[in-house]
Amino acid sequence: MQKNLNQIIAFLLVVMVSVLFIPTTTVYAASAKDITYTTKSGKEVDFSKSDFNNVCKSLNDEKLDYVKFSLPSSSKGRLYYDYDDDKKKVDKDDKYYYSESRSISDVTFVPKNDYSGTVTIDYTGRDVKKKEFKGSVKVTVGSDGSDGKIKYSVDPDDTVNLKKADFNNYCNYKNLKKLDYMFF
């Protein structure tokens, strides 16, 4: 009887160790890797190529090659390329690159003057090894001020990097000036 009990316990321990320590593949939902920006109605937001590269590295463990954007509803705003000069509207088939010309950093979202709320702009990215991933840009557009919150999503037991662009965008939103410094 004792021998059978020891065999059962040994078997259960082997199963438990196997379940706990065998590497598994985790599929992340794109919503856990949102890129967030904050602005006022009618005030443009420039995208940061490093934000997209960080998502790519997090999901694919590779450097970003390019992204393609789904277009937001025109009642909420528009995406532009080279907004300061040409104001060329982004097309859903256009590719915007991390390391080449037609940079993601030259993509700008301009909300409608009368819109407030959150605009979600989905995108598909591809890393340098041609593996695709999906994500979302969430732009919170306020009409009369913001609650002062910059929000990040993170998986349990993971880390999050605070982005200077988020704090600078908020400073621009509240003060119409670039951020000089901050403390916590």
SELOMAR-501338 format. One record per residue (C-alpha): residue number from 1; residue in three letters; x, y, z. Coordinates in nm, 4 decimals. Example, Ala and Ser with C-alpha at 12.3 -4.5 7.8 and 13.67 -1.06 7.14 Angstrom:
<zavos>
(zavo 1 'Ala' (1.2300 -0.4500 0.7800)) (zavo 2 'Ser' (1.3670 -0.1060 0.7140)) 
</zavos>
This chain:
<zavos>
(zavo 1 'Met' (0.0000 0.0000 0.0000)) (zavo 2 'Gln' (0.2800 0.2423 0.0942)) (zavo 3 'Lys' (0.4634 0.1625 -0.2336)) (zavo 4 'Asn' (0.1510 0.2497 -0.4397)) (zavo 5 'Leu' (0.1015 0.5701 -0.2447)) (zavo 6 'Asn' (0.4642 0.6716 -0.3071)) (zavo 7 'Gln' (0.4255 0.5979 -0.6795)) (zavo 8 'Ile' (0.1086 0.8102 -0.6975)) (zavo 9 'Ile' (0.2773 1.0986 -0.5158)) (zavo 10 'Ala' (0.5829 1.0728 -0.7433)) (zavo 11 'Phe' (0.3585 1.0729 -1.0497)) (zavo 12 'Leu' (0.1656 1.3790 -0.9261)) (zavo 13 'Leu' (0.4890 1.5647 -0.8552)) (zavo 14 'Val' (0.6154 1.4928 -1.2076)) (zavo 15 'Val' (0.2887 1.6229 -1.3560)) (zavo 16 'Met' (0.2941 1.9360 -1.1370)) (zavo 17 'Val' (0.6567 2.0163 -1.2217)) (zavo 18 'Ser' (0.5852 1.9609 -1.5911)) (zavo 19 'Val' (0.2893 2.1959 -1.5864)) (zavo 20 'Leu' (0.4674 2.4625 -1.3858)) (zavo 21 'Phe' (0.8050 2.4671 -1.5589)) (zavo 22 'Ile' (0.7540 2.3727 -1.9235)) (zavo 23 'Pro' (0.7838 2.6878 -2.1362)) (zavo 24 'Thr' (0.4592 2.7986 -2.2953)) (zavo 25 'Thr' (0.3755 3.0389 -2.5733)) (zavo 26 'Thr' (0.1656 3.3350 -2.4721)) (zavo 27 'Val' (-0.0507 3.5191 -2.7212)) (zavo 28 'Tyr' (-0.1036 3.8799 -2.6194)) (zavo 29 'Ala' (-0.4224 4.0632 -2.7037)) (zavo 30 'Ala' (-0.3540 4.3836 -2.8938)) (zavo 31 'Ser' (-0.5550 4.5778 -2.6348)) (zavo 32 'Ala' (-0.2868 4.4998 -2.3748)) (zavo 33 'Lys' (-0.0359 4.6799 -2.5974)) (zavo 34 'Asp' (-0.2263 4.9994 -2.6788)) (zavo 35 'Ile' (-0.0412 5.3176 -2.7623)) (zavo 36 'Thr' (-0.2110 5.6127 -2.5945)) (zavo 37 'Tyr' (-0.2088 5.9862 -2.6580)) (zavo 38 'Thr' (-0.4078 6.2775 -2.5119)) (zavo 39 'Thr' (-0.5038 6.6027 -2.6829)) (zavo 40 'Lys' (-0.7722 6.8731 -2.7137)) (zavo 41 'Ser' (-1.0430 6.8940 -2.9777)) (zavo 42 'Gly' (-0.8854 7.0197 -3.3005)) (zavo 43 'Lys' (-0.5274 6.9937 -3.1610)) (zavo 44 'Glu' (-0.3066 6.7514 -3.3571)) (zavo 45 'Val' (-0.1086 6.4617 -3.2099)) (zavo 46 'Asp' (0.2147 6.3444 -3.3717)) (zavo 47 'Phe' (0.2806 5.9706 -3.3514)) (zavo 48 'Ser' (0.6141 5.8498 -3.2165)) (zavo 49 'Lys' (0.7877 5.5738 -3.4099)) (zavo 50 'Ser' (0.9512 5.4503 -3.0889)) (zavo 51 'Asp' (0.6061 5.3758 -2.9408)) (zavo 52 'Phe' (0.5308 5.1398 -3.2303)) (zavo 53 'Asn' (0.8770 4.9846 -3.2176)) (zavo 54 'Asn' (0.8314 4.9157 -2.8437)) (zavo 55 'Val' (0.5042 4.7312 -2.9122)) (zavo 56 'Cys' (0.6717 4.5311 -3.1903)) (zavo 57 'Lys' (0.9627 4.4350 -2.9649)) (zavo 58 'Ser' (0.7218 4.3402 -2.6875)) (zavo 59 'Leu' (0.5054 4.1211 -2.9116)) (zavo 60 'Asn' (0.7571 3.9839 -3.1648)) (zavo 61 'Asp' (1.0921 4.0386 -2.9948)) (zavo 62 'Glu' (1.2153 4.2071 -3.3147)) (zavo 63 'Lys' (1.2677 4.5572 -3.4519)) (zavo 64 'Leu' (0.9752 4.7178 -3.6367)) (zavo 65 'Asp' (0.9775 4.7476 -4.0165)) (zavo 66 'Tyr' (0.6470 4.9272 -4.0906)) (zavo 67 'Val' (0.2832 4.9795 -3.9906)) (zavo 68 'Lys' (-0.0395 5.0328 -4.1866)) (zavo 69 'Phe' (-0.3329 5.2133 -4.0247)) (zavo 70 'Ser' (-0.7061 5.1543 -4.0354)) (zavo 71 'Leu' (-0.8691 5.4921 -4.0824)) (zavo 72 'Pro' (-1.0759 5.6495 -3.8050)) (zavo 73 'Ser' (-1.4243 5.7807 -3.8748)) (zavo 74 'Ser' (-1.3980 6.1230 -4.0399)) (zavo 75 'Ser' (-1.6551 6.2485 -3.7872)) (zavo 76 'Lys' (-1.3873 6.2022 -3.5183)) (zavo 77 'Gly' (-1.0801 6.3201 -3.7091)) (zavo 78 'Arg' (-0.8242 6.2309 -3.9760)) (zavo 79 'Leu' (-0.4765 6.0871 -4.0086)) (zavo 80 'Tyr' (-0.2253 6.2900 -4.2071)) (zavo 81 'Tyr' (0.1272 6.2351 -4.3288)) (zavo 82 'Asp' (0.3613 6.5365 -4.3169)) (zavo 83 'Tyr' (0.0870 6.7486 -4.1604)) (zavo 84 'Asp' (0.3046 7.0571 -4.1090)) (zavo 85 'Asp' (0.3867 7.0837 -4.4811)) (zavo 86 'Asp' (0.1800 6.8806 -4.7268)) (zavo 87 'Lys' (-0.1176 6.7653 -4.5128)) (zavo 88 'Lys' (-0.1439 6.4451 -4.7198)) (zavo 89 'Lys' (-0.4243 6.2212 -4.5932)) (zavo 90 'Val' (-0.3168 5.8735 -4.4834)) (zavo 91 'Asp' (-0.4576 5.5900 -4.6946)) (zavo 92 'Lys' (-0.5302 5.2466 -4.5452)) (zavo 93 'Asp' (-0.2794 5.0851 -4.7855)) (zavo 94 'Asp' (0.0091 5.3250 -4.7075)) (zavo 95 'Lys' (0.3088 5.1865 -4.5175)) (zavo 96 'Tyr' (0.4884 5.3985 -4.2591)) (zavo 97 'Tyr' (0.8363 5.2883 -4.1575)) (zavo 98 'Tyr' (1.0474 5.2848 -3.8460)) (zavo 99 'Ser' (1.3889 5.3209 -4.0137)) (zavo 100 'Glu' (1.3140 5.4431 -4.3662)) (zavo 101 'Ser' (1.1632 5.7495 -4.5268)) (zavo 102 'Arg' (0.7895 5.7828 -4.4861)) (zavo 103 'Ser' (0.8479 5.7703 -4.1142)) (zavo 104 'Ile' (0.5798 5.6828 -3.8603)) (zavo 105 'Ser' (0.6898 5.9965 -3.6726)) (zavo 106 'Asp' (0.5506 6.2053 -3.9619)) (zavo 107 'Val' (0.1988 6.0632 -3.9095)) (zavo 108 'Thr' (-0.0378 6.2985 -3.7266)) (zavo 109 'Phe' (-0.3915 6.2527 -3.5986)) (zavo 110 'Val' (-0.6048 6.5679 -3.6120)) (zavo 111 'Pro' (-0.9343 6.5408 -3.4211)) (zavo 112 'Lys' (-1.2394 6.7345 -3.5385)) (zavo 113 'Asn' (-1.2848 7.0683 -3.3625)) (zavo 114 'Asp' (-1.6128 6.9594 -3.2014)) (zavo 115 'Tyr' (-1.5143 6.6019 -3.1085)) (zavo 116 'Ser' (-1.4379 6.4802 -2.7578)) (zavo 117 'Gly' (-1.3979 6.1185 -2.6511)) (zavo 118 'Thr' (-1.1583 5.8385 -2.7336)) (zavo 119 'Val' (-1.0648 5.7526 -3.0907)) (zavo 120 'Thr' (-0.9284 5.4031 -3.1537)) (zavo 121 'Ile' (-0.7087 5.3638 -3.4605)) (zavo 122 'Asp' (-0.6197 5.0019 -3.5319)) (zavo 123 'Tyr' (-0.3000 4.9177 -3.7142)) (zavo 124 'Thr' (-0.1126 4.6193 -3.8518)) (zavo 125 'Gly' (0.2619 4.6119 -3.8129)) (zavo 126 'Arg' (0.5405 4.3991 -3.9543)) (zavo 127 'Asp' (0.8778 4.3362 -3.7979)) (zavo 128 'Val' (1.2076 4.3122 -3.9855)) (zavo 129 'Lys' (1.1661 3.9339 -4.0115)) (zavo 130 'Lys' (0.8281 3.9838 -4.1863)) (zavo 131 'Lys' (0.6143 3.8639 -3.8926)) (zavo 132 'Glu' (0.2922 4.0636 -3.8535)) (zavo 133 'Phe' (0.1186 4.1857 -3.5388)) (zavo 134 'Lys' (-0.1806 4.4056 -3.4602)) (zavo 135 'Gly' (-0.2296 4.6907 -3.2194)) (zavo 136 'Ser' (-0.4320 5.0028 -3.1499)) (zavo 137 'Val' (-0.3647 5.3698 -3.0981)) (zavo 138 'Lys' (-0.6079 5.5263 -2.8515)) (zavo 139 'Val' (-0.6295 5.9051 -2.8637)) (zavo 140 'Thr' (-0.8249 6.0660 -2.5814)) (zavo 141 'Val' (-0.9649 6.3959 -2.7047)) (zavo 142 'Gly' (-1.0935 6.6389 -2.4416)) (zavo 143 'Ser' (-1.3039 6.9457 -2.5027)) (zavo 144 'Asp' (-1.2609 7.1403 -2.1799)) (zavo 145 'Gly' (-0.9656 6.9880 -2.0023)) (zavo 146 'Ser' (-0.8544 6.6478 -1.8914)) (zavo 147 'Asp' (-0.8549 6.4662 -1.5624)) (zavo 148 'Gly' (-0.4736 6.4701 -1.5567)) (zavo 149 'Lys' (-0.4422 6.0947 -1.5895)) (zavo 150 'Ile' (-0.1975 5.9249 -1.8205)) (zavo 151 'Lys' (-0.2910 5.5588 -1.8375)) (zavo 152 'Tyr' (-0.0891 5.2514 -1.9287)) (zavo 153 'Ser' (-0.1965 4.8884 -1.9559)) (zavo 154 'Val' (0.0367 4.6129 -1.8474)) (zavo 155 'Asp' (0.0111 4.2395 -1.7978)) (zavo 156 'Pro' (0.0492 4.1069 -1.4418)) (zavo 157 'Asp' (0.4140 4.0625 -1.3397)) (zavo 158 'Asp' (0.5287 4.2760 -1.6340)) (zavo 159 'Thr' (0.6859 4.6220 -1.6401)) (zavo 160 'Val' (0.5773 4.9434 -1.8045)) (zavo 161 'Asn' (0.7963 5.2258 -1.9308)) (zavo 162 'Leu' (0.6682 5.5777 -1.8812)) (zavo 163 'Lys' (0.6877 5.7626 -2.2119)) (zavo 164 'Lys' (0.8122 6.1174 -2.2216)) (zavo 165 'Ala' (0.5928 6.1802 -2.5280)) (zavo 166 'Asp' (0.2789 6.1088 -2.3197)) (zavo 167 'Phe' (0.3807 6.3624 -2.0570)) (zavo 168 'Asn' (0.4864 6.6137 -2.3218)) (zavo 169 'Asn' (0.1541 6.5686 -2.5074)) (zavo 170 'Tyr' (-0.0355 6.6273 -2.1844)) (zavo 171 'Cys' (0.1715 6.9367 -2.1080)) (zavo 172 'Asn' (0.1017 7.0653 -2.4602)) (zavo 173 'Tyr' (-0.2657 6.9895 -2.4077)) (zavo 174 'Lys' (-0.2909 7.1763 -2.0750)) (zavo 175 'Asn' (-0.0420 7.4587 -2.1290)) (zavo 176 'Leu' (0.0124 7.4729 -2.5066)) (zavo 177 'Lys' (0.3859 7.4464 -2.4300)) (zavo 178 'Lys' (0.6477 7.1720 -2.4387)) (zavo 179 'Leu' (0.7311 6.9959 -2.1148)) (zavo 180 'Asp' (1.0418 7.1302 -1.9438)) (zavo 181 'Tyr' (1.0676 6.8939 -1.6451)) (zavo 182 'Met' (0.8560 6.7030 -1.3969)) (zavo 183 'Phe' (0.8868 6.5229 -1.0670)) (zavo 184 'Phe' (0.6841 6.2594 -0.8855)) 
</zavos>
